[in-house]
Amino acid sequence: MNLKFLETFVWVARLKSFSLTAEKLFTTQAAISSRIAVLEGELGVKLFLRDSRGVSLTPQGLKVLEHAEQMLDTLHVLKQSIEAPSSTVGRMRIGVMDTVIHTWLSPLVTELMDHYPQVEIELVADTSLNLCEQLQKGFLDLVLQTDLLRQESIRSLELASHPVGWIAASNSIYNRDYANVAELARERIITYSKNSLPHQQVLSLMQANGVLAPRLNCVNSVSAITRLLRDGFGIGALPPVLVREELARGELTLLAIDQRPPNLQVVVSWRVGVGVGMELVEDIVALCQRVVQRYGQKVGQEHIILIEHA
């Protein structure tokens, strides 16, 4: 019996809704219905009644619910016993770019503290260029940035990428239709810090469209870029995931322009064979993968494209 399907059944019973369960488990209502149908087929009983008032358990469903909750409780205890906090002692120096700070850094830090309570986590926030330089010089053990580094003492793994769009304040003069990137480039463009990979990609896109001297304003802070956009300073070239709330509230608008800069990569790079133990570093790399996967399930593919690794 598939435990994920059993968990789905429990959540439908608790929430009394297939749609709410789909939101809770970051999937579709059709997927929830399919799981319940498979479970009913395996058990040979009808678990739910659905009518205009909603979803309710059948008598057989009530019996199954009691046992299902016990099974899931047992599984939870088992996982806790296996995932006991590590006794590893040491220090991990982690560098983080601004994009990660504004997306999934908080859940990562929580996981790190839970799994490695005796490891001192030292965080450094900086641009990708500076983080890579500090990693290469040995000042950091692991960095989350935009570039796949290729050096003998450094390994890199792409975790995900964020689609990039053109964003403007909804009530500004910039919120209008643009025929192409060349027309857009006549306006003031706000992007990441100078010589960063996102800045170079925006510049290359402009030049490929015949704009040799675009009006680029380079800012190394996502918070500052967001504030400038909200104040109507110009058009931002950045991932919409960074301004999800402002877009949802209608303060900012994603402009409908087909030509966009390439996706912004999120790469984890780490030093091997020096500093902290290799096993701890690779465990934290795996932890980064798990956290970003959960974040991706939460925000959806329109905001982050996950990279699958064998």
matplotlib code that plots the C-alpha trace (Angstrom):
import matplotlib.pyplot as plt

x = [0.0, 1.3, 1.9, 1.6, -1.9, -2.7, -1.5, -3.7, -6.7, -6.1, -5.8, -9.0, -10.8, -9.4, -10.0, -13.2, -12.1, -10.2, -9.2, -7.9, -5.9, -4.4, -3.2, -1.9, 0.1, 1.2, -0.5, -3.6, -7.2, -7.1, -4.1, -5.9, -8.9, -6.7, -4.9, -8.2, -9.6, -6.5, -6.8, -10.5, -9.7, -7.0, -9.2, -12.4, -14.5, -15.9, -14.1, -15.9, -19.3, -19.4, -22.4, -23.3, -22.4, -18.9, -17.0, -17.8, -16.4, -18.4, -18.7, -15.9, -13.9, -14.2, -12.6, -9.9, -9.1, -8.4, -5.8, -4.4, -3.6, -2.0, 0.2, 1.3, 2.0, 4.2, 6.0, 6.6, 8.2, 10.3, 11.6, 12.4, 14.4, 16.4, 16.8, 18.2, 20.3, 23.9, 26.6, 29.0, 31.0, 32.6, 32.1, 30.5, 31.1, 28.3, 28.0, 24.6, 23.5, 20.6, 18.2, 18.5, 18.1, 14.7, 13.5, 14.5, 17.4, 15.1, 14.0, 17.5, 18.9, 16.1, 17.1, 20.8, 20.2, 17.9, 20.3, 23.6, 22.9, 26.6, 27.9, 28.5, 26.9, 28.6, 26.6, 28.0, 25.7, 27.3, 27.2, 27.9, 31.2, 32.5, 31.2, 33.0, 36.2, 36.0, 35.3, 38.4, 40.6, 39.4, 37.4, 34.2, 33.4, 30.2, 28.4, 25.0, 25.4, 24.9, 28.0, 29.1, 32.7, 35.3, 38.4, 40.2, 39.5, 35.8, 32.7, 29.5, 26.0, 23.1, 20.1, 17.4, 16.8, 14.4, 12.6, 13.4, 10.9, 10.4, 8.6, 7.3, 5.1, 1.4, 0.6, 3.8, 4.3, 6.3, 3.3, 2.3, 2.7, 6.1, 6.6, 10.0, 13.1, 14.6, 11.6, 11.8, 15.4, 14.6, 13.4, 15.4, 16.3, 17.2, 19.1, 21.7, 25.2, 27.6, 29.5, 27.3, 26.0, 22.4, 23.7, 25.8, 22.9, 20.6, 23.3, 23.8, 20.1, 19.9, 22.9, 21.6, 18.5, 20.5, 20.7, 24.4, 24.1, 21.0, 20.1, 21.1, 21.1, 23.0, 21.9, 23.2, 20.3, 16.9, 15.3, 16.6, 15.5, 12.0, 11.8, 12.9, 10.4, 7.5, 8.5, 8.2, 12.0, 12.1, 11.7, 13.3, 14.9, 14.6, 12.9, 9.2, 9.6, 11.4, 8.3, 5.5, 3.7, 3.9, 2.6, -0.2, -1.2, -1.2, 1.5, 3.9, 3.1, 4.9, 5.1, 4.0, 7.2, 8.2, 12.0, 13.3, 16.8, 17.9, 16.8, 18.9, 20.7, 21.0, 24.3, 25.8, 29.6, 31.9, 35.5, 36.7, 39.4, 40.1, 38.6, 35.6, 35.0, 34.1, 31.2, 29.6, 29.9, 28.3, 25.5, 24.7, 24.8, 22.2, 20.2, 20.2, 18.8, 15.9, 15.1, 15.0, 12.9, 10.3, 10.4, 9.8, 6.8, 5.5, 5.9, 5.4, 7.2, 6.3, 8.7, 11.4, 12.6, 14.1, 17.1, 16.8, 20.0, 20.5]
y = [0.0, 3.4, 5.5, 8.7, 7.7, 6.9, 10.3, 11.8, 10.0, 11.3, 14.9, 14.6, 13.3, 16.1, 18.9, 17.5, 18.8, 17.4, 20.9, 22.0, 18.7, 19.4, 22.8, 21.3, 18.6, 20.9, 18.8, 18.9, 17.9, 15.3, 13.7, 13.6, 12.0, 9.4, 8.5, 8.0, 5.9, 3.6, 3.3, 2.4, -0.2, -1.8, -1.8, -2.8, -0.2, 3.3, 5.8, 9.0, 10.4, 13.5, 15.8, 19.4, 19.9, 18.6, 15.4, 13.0, 9.7, 6.5, 4.1, 2.0, 5.2, 6.0, 2.6, 3.0, 6.5, 5.2, 2.7, 5.1, 7.7, 5.1, 3.9, 7.5, 8.2, 5.1, 6.2, 9.7, 8.2, 6.0, 8.9, 10.9, 8.0, 7.7, 11.5, 12.2, 15.3, 14.8, 14.9, 16.4, 19.3, 22.0, 25.2, 25.7, 28.9, 29.4, 32.2, 33.1, 35.4, 37.8, 35.7, 32.7, 35.0, 36.1, 32.6, 29.5, 30.5, 30.5, 26.9, 25.9, 27.5, 25.9, 22.4, 23.1, 24.0, 21.0, 18.5, 19.9, 21.6, 21.4, 22.9, 26.6, 28.0, 31.2, 33.0, 35.5, 37.5, 38.9, 39.0, 35.8, 37.2, 38.0, 34.7, 32.7, 34.6, 34.0, 30.3, 30.0, 31.7, 29.4, 31.9, 30.0, 26.3, 26.3, 29.0, 29.4, 31.5, 31.6, 30.2, 26.6, 26.8, 24.5, 24.0, 21.0, 21.8, 23.0, 21.1, 22.6, 21.4, 23.3, 23.1, 25.0, 28.1, 31.0, 32.4, 36.1, 38.7, 42.4, 43.9, 47.4, 49.3, 48.8, 52.5, 53.7, 55.0, 51.8, 49.6, 49.5, 47.4, 47.1, 45.8, 44.3, 44.4, 47.3, 49.4, 48.4, 49.3, 53.0, 52.9, 52.8, 49.2, 47.9, 44.7, 43.0, 44.2, 45.2, 42.3, 39.7, 36.9, 38.3, 41.7, 40.3, 38.3, 41.3, 43.4, 40.6, 40.4, 44.1, 44.1, 41.2, 43.3, 46.2, 48.2, 49.0, 51.4, 50.4, 52.5, 49.8, 50.6, 47.9, 47.3, 44.5, 44.3, 42.6, 44.7, 47.9, 46.8, 46.0, 49.4, 51.2, 49.3, 50.0, 53.7, 53.7, 54.2, 51.9, 48.4, 45.5, 42.5, 39.9, 36.6, 37.2, 34.8, 37.6, 39.8, 37.2, 39.1, 42.5, 40.8, 39.1, 42.4, 44.2, 46.6, 45.3, 43.9, 41.3, 42.8, 40.7, 40.6, 37.3, 38.0, 37.6, 37.2, 33.6, 31.9, 32.8, 29.7, 28.7, 26.7, 25.2, 25.1, 23.7, 23.1, 19.5, 18.1, 21.1, 23.0, 21.1, 17.4, 16.3, 14.1, 17.1, 19.3, 16.7, 16.1, 19.9, 19.9, 17.1, 19.1, 22.1, 19.8, 18.6, 22.1, 23.6, 20.7, 21.4, 25.1, 24.4, 22.3, 25.2, 28.1, 26.1, 25.8, 29.4, 30.6, 27.9, 25.1, 22.2, 20.3, 16.5, 14.6, 10.9]
z = [0.0, -1.0, 2.2, 0.2, -0.9, 2.7, 3.8, 1.1, 2.4, 6.0, 4.8, 2.7, 5.8, 8.0, 5.5, 4.0, 0.7, -2.3, -3.5, -0.1, 0.2, -3.3, -2.0, 1.2, -0.6, -3.5, -6.2, -8.4, -7.5, -10.2, -8.6, -5.2, -6.8, -8.5, -5.3, -3.4, -6.3, -6.2, -2.4, -2.6, -5.2, -3.1, 0.0, -1.9, -0.1, -0.7, 1.5, 0.8, -0.1, -2.2, -2.5, -2.7, 0.9, 0.4, 1.3, 4.2, 5.3, 4.8, 7.8, 6.2, 5.7, 9.4, 10.3, 7.8, 9.1, 12.6, 11.3, 8.8, 11.4, 13.6, 10.7, 9.8, 13.5, 13.6, 10.4, 11.9, 15.1, 12.9, 10.8, 14.0, 15.4, 12.2, 11.7, 15.2, 15.3, 14.3, 17.0, 14.4, 15.9, 13.7, 11.7, 8.3, 6.4, 3.9, 1.4, 0.0, -2.8, -2.4, -4.5, -2.2, 0.9, -0.5, -1.4, 0.5, 2.9, 6.0, 5.7, 4.9, 8.1, 10.1, 8.7, 9.4, 13.0, 13.5, 11.9, 13.1, 16.5, 17.4, 14.1, 14.1, 10.9, 9.7, 7.0, 4.5, 2.2, -0.9, -4.7, -6.7, -8.0, -4.5, -3.1, -5.7, -5.1, -1.3, -1.9, -4.2, -1.6, 1.1, 3.1, 2.6, 2.5, 0.5, -1.6, -3.2, -6.3, -10.1, -11.7, -12.3, -11.1, -12.7, -10.5, -9.2, -5.6, -6.1, -7.1, -8.4, -8.8, -10.3, -8.0, -9.9, -12.1, -11.8, -14.9, -15.3, -16.4, -17.0, -14.1, -13.5, -11.0, -12.0, -11.6, -13.4, -16.9, -17.6, -17.3, -21.0, -24.1, -25.8, -29.3, -28.5, -26.4, -28.4, -27.6, -23.9, -23.8, -24.3, -20.7, -17.5, -16.8, -13.3, -12.9, -10.7, -9.9, -12.6, -14.3, -12.5, -14.8, -14.8, -15.7, -18.5, -19.8, -19.9, -21.6, -24.2, -24.9, -25.5, -27.8, -29.8, -30.4, -31.7, -28.5, -28.0, -25.0, -22.9, -19.8, -17.3, -13.5, -11.6, -8.0, -5.8, -3.4, -4.2, -1.5, -3.1, -6.6, -5.3, -3.6, -6.8, -8.9, -6.4, -6.6, -10.4, -11.0, -14.0, -15.3, -13.4, -15.0, -12.2, -11.3, -10.5, -7.6, -5.7, -5.9, -5.6, -2.9, -4.7, -7.9, -6.1, -4.5, -7.8, -6.9, -9.6, -13.0, -15.1, -18.6, -21.5, -23.5, -25.2, -25.2, -21.7, -20.2, -19.6, -16.4, -13.3, -12.2, -8.5, -8.1, -4.9, -5.0, -2.3, -1.5, -1.3, 0.9, 3.0, 5.9, 7.3, 6.9, 3.4, 4.7, 6.4, 3.3, 1.1, 3.6, 3.5, -0.3, -0.1, 2.4, 0.0, -2.7, -0.5, 0.7, -2.8, -4.0, -1.3, -2.1, -5.7, -4.9, -2.9, -5.4, -8.7, -12.0, -13.1, -10.4, -10.2, -12.4, -10.4, -11.7, -11.4, -10.6, -10.7]

ax = plt.figure().add_subplot(projection="3d")
ax.plot(x, y, z, "-o")
ax.set_aspect("equal")
plt.show()
